Amino acid sequence: MTQDKTTAAFRFGYGLPLPDQAPAEPASMLAALRGPDVMAATYPGPRLADLNDTLARADTLLQTWRRAEAAEARVARQDYRQAIAQLEGVTLLAAKTTIARALDAPDGFRERLVQFWADHFTTVARARRDSPLPATLVEEAIRPHLTDRFADMLKAVIQHPAMLRYLDQSRSIGPRSRIGKRQNKGLNENLARELLELHTVGSGYAQDDVTQMAELLTGLTVGKSGTTFDARRAEPGPETILGTTYAGDKLEPVLKALDDLAEHPATAAHLARKLAVHFVADQPNPDLVQALTDAWRSSGGDLLAVAESLLTHPAAWSRIQEKARQPFDFTVAALRALGLDGADVMRMADDVFRQLILQPMAAMGQPWQRAPGPDGWPEAAEVWITPEAMAVRITWAMEMPQQLVTPLPDPAALMTRSLGSHLGERLAWAVPRSESAREAVGLVLASPEFNRR
Amino acid sequence: MDRRLFLQALTGTACSLAAHPLMTTVTLAASDGSAPLGDHRLVVVILRGGMDGLDLVRPSGDPLLAGYRPTLSAPQGPDLTGYFSLNPMLAGLLPLWQAGQLGFVHATSTPYRDHRSHFDGQDILEAGTGLDLPDSTVRDGWLNRMLQSVPGLRSQTAFAIGADSAPVLQGPAPVSNWQPDVRLDLSPQSRLLLDHIYHDDALFREAATEAVTLTERMDLARMGGAVQPTVDKGRLAETDRLTDFAAQRLRDDTRIAAFSLNGWDTHRNQSGGSALPLQRLERVVLRLADQLGPQVWDKTLLLAMTEFGRTVAENGTKGTDHGTGGAMLMAGGALRGGRVMGRWPGLDEAALYQRRDLMPTSDVRAWAAWAMRGMYGFDRTLLESSIFPGLVMGSDPGLLA
C-alpha cells in the first residue's frame, strides 16, 4: 500500500501544507490519536456547566419580561437581550475555536473525526438561548470519546441537554406516569425515532420499537443544572425494543438499551458504511466497508480499532479525489493554504470573521451548525458543487484572500504547497497566465483539485 | 437551509430561530419557442416535514376529532363542506374555495409505509417510485422524467434557483440551478482560465459554466465583494421574493415550477409551530394568483403535497408525530375545485392505519398523474410506467375546470 502525504492531508486532515511534525502515515497518525488532545488545551471549547447560570438568568428574565408591568418588563427585556448576546458570543467564539484547532492541529485526523461525529449526532439550536448548546455537545460528549467505545459516545450524546432539547426529549412525558396523569401530558417520539434511524441501527425496526423506545426514554429530561432522570415523568412498566425487554423506571435500563443499540450488528454495518462514505468515496469500496464492519463488530465498537481499520486499508489510500470538500473543509484548507494559523483566526474581529468566513460558508450551502435536519449534512459531491455554490466558491477564491493576507502569497508557491501531488497539468498551465496575483490565487483555490478531496 | 435567518442570528437581529428554514428551492422549467408543453402551468409545492392533513382540512363533523385532538381542534375555522372545515390560519383562501379555485385531497399518501422517516418519505415523494423504500436505481425525480418525455426540449430549457437542487427535477434532462442573489464577476481572462482548469472535471465544468452564464443572463442585484445577505423584512419576505420570482417566470415561457416549504414537522406545540408554515402556504397561493393575473392563473394548477401525514391523536406535547395518510392542497384557475376529493376512511379506531394514522385511500402520485395528463395530454401508459413506475391511476377524478 502506498501512503502519500498529500492523500493523508486531503483525506484525513484539513489539507496541505501539513503542520510541523504532523504524522502522515497510519502508525504515527494512530499514535497521535491515542496521545493527548493538544488542541483542546490550546484552544479550550465551551462547557455547558459554565453557561448554566446565564441560561437560567435568560429564562427568568424572559418570564419577567412577559409577565411584569411595563417598567420592570423594559429592564428585563434589556437584561434578557444582554444575556442572549453573551450566549451568542460564546457560539461565535466556539466557531473560531473549531477553525483554529483545525488549522493548528498536529493531528488533523482527530479534528476530522470530531467533525464526522458532530455531524452524525447533529444538533441545531432551536431558540436563541440554545445557540451555544451544539458546541458544548461536541466538546463534552463527542471529543472526549473519539477513541472509546461507540456506546460511550452514544450515551454521552443522548444524555446531553443539547440533544434532549433539539429532539424534544425534554418535553416527552410518560402518559401513565405521575406527571403525565396529573398534567394530562404524554409522549414525544422524536428522539426515539432518530436514535434508531439515524444514530444507531438505521433499519430493521418497526413503529412499535420507536414507541417503546420513546416510553423507555421518558424520565430523561433537562433540569436547571443539566440532564436529570425524573422518575415522576417515566412511563411505568417494562419496554421491549428490538426483542429485548428493559424494566425499571430509572436511568439504568435506558443506558442498557443504548449499550445494546451501540453493539447491535446493524449499527456496525450502518456506521462502517457512513465512515467510508465520509472519508473516502460517495460510493465506497465494498471491501473497505466490510473491513470496517468487521473491525467494529470484533472489537465491540471500539472506535480506535475502527480508525485503525480505516487508516490501514489500501482502498483508503486511493489517489482518486472522489469527494468534494464541504464548505467548512474548503474554508479551513483555504486559510491554511494562505498561511493563516489558529492565532490569526482567534484574533479576528467578530464582524470580520462573520463576513469573511461564516457568511461565505453559509452562501456555499453550509451555515455553521445549522444543518437542515438531524441527519446532518449530505455527503454527495453533486450536492455541494452546484452552480450557486461554485459561484460563491469562485468569488470567495478571487476576492477574499486579499482581505485576509497582505501581500498575497506568491501564487506558484501557494499552488505547489497547497496541492502537493494532486496538482494537475491544467492548473499548472493556467496559474502563470493569470493577469494578476489575485486571480492566480483565485484559480488555485477554485480549482477542482483544491475543492475535491 | 435558509441562510438569512442564520446570518441574522449571528448578527443579533434575528427574530426567533424557531422560525426555521422556509424555502429551499425553486425549480423552473421553460418551454422553448415551439411550446411543447402548451399553455398550462404546473406548480408543485413540496411541504417538507410531514404536513398534518387533519389539521389543514379538519373533519369537524366527526365528534371523534375533539377527543383525538383537544388542543388542535379547538379554534374553529370556516366550514367547507358541512363536514370538513378549513384551518383558521388559511381563512384567507376561502374566496378561492368559493370560486372553485381551491380544492383538497384527503387521506392520500405515497406508497411509503411504516417507517415514517422524513428522509425516505421525501425521497419517495420526489422520486415518484412505487416502492415503499427509496429505490436507489431511480435517482431522478418524476418531474424530470416528465421533461425527458417531452420531445424538442433543448439545453437550458429548465432551470432552478435555490440553496439546494430539488430531486424532483434532477436527472439527465437539462436542468440548472441558481439562487437569485449571488453574482459572479470575472475578467474575460479569468473566465477563459477557469474554463481551462474545469475542462476535465464534468461536475465542476457544468456547475461553473451555469454559474457564469446564468448570472450574466439574469438582471439581479450585484453582490459587493462576495456575499451580500438579503435583509429580511418580515417573516414572509423571502416567501414573497421567491413566489414573485416564480410568477415572473411563469408569466413568461416557464411552464413548470417546483419548490419546497419547510417547517411542517410539528412534534410539539403545533398550534404555535404550524402558524408560520400555514401563513407561508396561504401567502404563496394568494400571491401567485395575484402576480400571475387572471389570464395565466386560469391556466395554472398548483399541487401542494407532503411526504406523509401525522398521527390522528395529539401527542403528549400538544403536537403530532409522524403518521401515514395526509392531505394535498390544489389551487388554480385551471382547477375544478370547491371539493374535498378522495375517499374518506373515517376516524374510528378500527378504520385507522395501524390504529394510529389516517388510512390512506389513494396514492398521491395518481393525483399528480391525472393533473399532468389533463394539462399536457400525457399518455396514460407513459405516466404509469416511466414517470411513476408501478402507479395505477384508477378512474379520472376530473381535476381540471
Contacts between the chains, C-beta under 8 A, distances in Angstrom:
chain1	res1	chain2	res2	distance
A	84	B	12	7.9
A	85	B	12	6.2
A	88	B	9	7.2
A	88	B	10	6.8
A	88	B	12	6.5
A	91	B	10	7.6
A	92	B	10	6.6
A	125	B	17	6.1
A	126	B	17	6.8
A	126	B	18	5.8
A	127	B	16	6.8
A	127	B	17	6.1
A	127	B	18	5.8
A	128	B	9	6.6
A	128	B	14	7.0
A	128	B	16	7.1
A	128	B	17	5.7
A	131	B	9	6.9
A	131	B	17	7.7
A	168	B	267	5.1
A	168	B	268	5.5
A	168	B	317	6.6
A	171	B	268	5.4
A	171	B	316	7.8
A	171	B	317	4.4
A	172	B	316	6.5
A	172	B	317	6.7
A	173	B	316	5.3
A	173	B	317	7.8
A	175	B	316	5.8
A	180	B	316	6.7
A	185	B	316	4.5
A	185	B	317	7.0
A	186	B	315	5.7
A	186	B	316	2.2
A	186	B	317	7.3
A	187	B	315	5.7
A	187	B	316	4.8
A	187	B	317	8.0
A	187	B	321	7.9
A	188	B	267	5.4
A	188	B	268	5.9
A	188	B	315	5.5
A	188	B	316	6.1
A	188	B	317	4.5
A	188	B	319	6.8
A	188	B	321	7.2
A	189	B	267	7.9
A	189	B	315	7.3
A	189	B	321	5.0
A	189	B	322	7.9
A	190	B	267	4.7
A	190	B	321	7.5
A	193	B	116	7.2
A	193	B	117	7.6
A	193	B	322	7.1
A	197	B	115	7.6
A	197	B	117	5.5
A	197	B	119	8.0
A	206	B	114	6.8
A	207	B	114	6.1
A	207	B	115	7.9
A	207	B	116	6.8
A	207	B	354	6.7
A	207	B	356	7.5
A	210	B	116	7.8
A	324	B	203	7.9
A	354	B	7	7.7
A	354	B	10	5.8
A	354	B	11	6.8
A	358	B	7	7.9
A	358	B	10	6.4
A	359	B	3	7.8
A	359	B	7	5.9
A	359	B	226	7.8
A	359	B	227	5.3
A	359	B	229	6.4
A	360	B	226	5.6
A	360	B	227	5.5
A	362	B	1	7.9
A	362	B	3	3.9
A	362	B	6	5.7
A	362	B	7	6.4
A	362	B	227	7.9
A	363	B	3	6.4
A	363	B	182	6.4
A	363	B	226	7.5
A	363	B	227	4.2
A	365	B	1	7.2
A	365	B	163	6.1
A	365	B	164	6.8
A	367	B	1	5.6
A	367	B	3	5.1
A	367	B	6	4.1
A	367	B	7	7.8
A	368	B	6	7.4
A	368	B	10	8.0
A	370	B	1	6.1
A	370	B	6	5.1
A	371	B	1	7.6
A	372	B	1	5.0
A	372	B	21	6.6
A	372	B	24	7.8
A	373	B	118	6.8
A	373	B	119	7.6
A	375	B	119	5.6
A	381	B	203	6.1
A	382	B	165	8.0
A	382	B	203	6.5
A	383	B	164	6.6
A	383	B	165	7.7
A	385	B	203	5.1
A	385	B	204	6.1
A	385	B	207	5.0
A	386	B	164	7.4
A	386	B	165	5.8
A	386	B	177	5.0
A	386	B	207	5.7
A	387	B	176	6.0
A	387	B	177	5.1
A	387	B	178	5.9
A	387	B	207	4.9
A	387	B	208	7.4
A	387	B	210	3.8
A	387	B	211	4.0
A	387	B	214	6.4
A	388	B	161	7.8
A	388	B	162	7.7
A	388	B	163	7.3
A	388	B	177	5.8
A	388	B	178	5.9
A	388	B	179	4.5
A	388	B	182	5.9
A	388	B	211	7.0
A	389	B	207	7.4
A	390	B	204	7.1
A	390	B	207	4.3
A	390	B	208	4.9
A	390	B	211	4.8
A	391	B	182	5.1
A	391	B	183	7.3
A	391	B	184	4.4
A	391	B	211	4.0
A	391	B	212	7.9
A	391	B	215	6.5
A	392	B	182	5.8
A	392	B	226	7.2
A	392	B	227	6.4
A	394	B	184	6.1
A	394	B	186	7.4
A	394	B	194	6.9
A	394	B	208	6.9
A	394	B	211	7.1
A	395	B	182	7.7
A	395	B	184	5.8
A	395	B	185	7.4
A	395	B	223	7.3
A	395	B	226	5.1
A	395	B	227	7.7
A	396	B	226	5.6
A	398	B	186	7.2
A	398	B	190	7.1
A	399	B	225	5.6
A	399	B	226	5.2
A	400	B	226	6.2
A	403	B	225	7.9
A	424	B	197	7.9
A	424	B	200	7.6
A	426	B	196	5.7
A	426	B	197	5.0
A	426	B	199	6.3
A	426	B	200	6.5
A	427	B	197	5.0
A	429	B	196	7.1
A	430	B	193	4.3
A	430	B	196	5.1
A	430	B	197	5.2
A	433	B	189	7.7
A	433	B	193	6.3
A	434	B	189	7.1
A	434	B	190	7.1
A	434	B	193	6.3
A	435	B	187	6.4
A	435	B	189	5.0
A	435	B	190	7.4
A	439	B	187	6.9
A	439	B	189	7.4
A	439	B	190	4.9
A	439	B	193	7.6
A	442	B	190	7.1
A	443	B	190	7.4
A	443	B	193	5.8
A	443	B	194	7.0
A	443	B	197	6.2
A	446	B	194	6.8
A	446	B	197	7.7
A	447	B	197	5.1
A	448	B	197	6.9
A	448	B	198	6.4
A	448	B	200	7.8
A	448	B	201	4.1
A	448	B	203	7.9
A	448	B	204	4.5
A	451	B	204	7.1
A	452	B	201	7.9
